[in-house]
Amino acid sequence: MTKLFSILAVAVLATTFVSCGPSAEEKAKMEEAAKRAGDSISAALSESLNSAMTEATATDSTATTAVETATTAAEAATKH
């Protein structure tokens, strides 16, 4: 009788461990959620990079205009 209870206990424990893992449907949902999170992060980084590039280009354009203005003023001053 003790052997029977031992075998049943082992069978119950084995069944419990096997059934604890996520199902295929749950795995698919987790992968989909991870993909959406990755896409969201990628989009945010891309937007941030584009914004930084636009800002850097605008700053560079402003600096170029200031240099051109200073050069023109210096040339005008030397002509007089």
C-alpha positions as CSV (number, residue, x, y, z in Angstrom):
1,M,0.0,0.0,0.0
2,T,2.9,2.4,0.8
3,K,4.3,1.7,-2.7
4,L,1.0,2.6,-4.3
5,F,0.8,5.9,-2.4
6,S,4.5,6.7,-3.3
7,I,3.8,6.0,-7.0
8,L,0.6,8.2,-6.9
9,A,2.5,11.0,-5.2
10,V,5.2,10.9,-7.8
11,A,2.7,10.9,-10.6
12,V,0.8,13.9,-9.1
13,L,4.0,15.8,-8.6
14,A,5.2,15.1,-12.2
15,T,1.8,16.1,-13.6
16,T,1.9,19.3,-11.6
17,F,5.4,20.3,-12.9
18,V,4.5,19.5,-16.5
19,S,1.2,21.5,-16.4
20,C,2.8,24.6,-14.8
21,G,4.3,26.0,-18.0
22,P,2.6,28.5,-20.2
23,S,0.4,27.2,-23.0
24,A,1.2,27.8,-26.7
25,E,-1.5,30.5,-26.7
26,E,0.0,32.2,-23.7
27,K,3.5,32.1,-25.3
28,A,2.1,33.6,-28.5
29,K,0.5,36.4,-26.5
30,M,3.7,37.1,-24.6
31,E,5.7,37.2,-27.8
32,E,3.2,39.6,-29.4
33,A,3.3,41.9,-26.4
34,A,7.1,41.9,-26.4
35,K,7.1,42.7,-30.2
36,R,4.7,45.6,-29.6
37,A,6.9,46.9,-26.8
38,G,10.0,46.6,-29.0
39,D,8.3,48.4,-31.9
40,S,7.1,51.2,-29.5
41,I,10.6,51.7,-28.2
42,S,12.0,51.7,-31.7
43,A,9.5,54.3,-32.8
44,A,10.2,56.5,-29.8
45,L,14.0,56.3,-30.4
46,S,13.6,57.1,-34.1
47,E,11.4,60.1,-33.4
48,S,13.9,61.3,-30.8
49,L,16.8,60.9,-33.3
50,N,14.9,62.7,-36.0
51,S,14.0,65.6,-33.6
52,A,17.7,65.9,-32.6
53,M,18.8,65.9,-36.2
54,T,16.3,68.6,-37.1
55,E,17.4,70.7,-34.1
56,A,21.0,70.2,-35.0
57,T,20.4,71.2,-38.6
58,A,18.5,74.3,-37.5
59,T,21.3,75.3,-35.1
60,D,23.9,74.7,-37.8
61,S,21.8,76.8,-40.3
62,T,21.6,79.6,-37.7
63,A,25.3,79.5,-37.1
64,T,26.0,79.6,-40.8
65,T,23.7,82.6,-41.3
66,A,25.5,84.4,-38.4
67,V,28.9,83.8,-39.9
68,E,27.7,85.0,-43.3
69,T,26.3,88.1,-41.8
70,A,29.5,88.8,-39.9
71,T,31.6,88.2,-43.0
72,T,29.4,90.6,-45.0
73,A,29.6,93.2,-42.3
74,A,33.4,92.8,-42.2
75,E,33.8,93.1,-45.9
76,A,31.5,96.2,-46.0
77,A,33.7,97.8,-43.2
78,T,36.9,97.2,-45.1
79,K,35.6,98.7,-48.3
80,H,34.9,102.1,-46.6
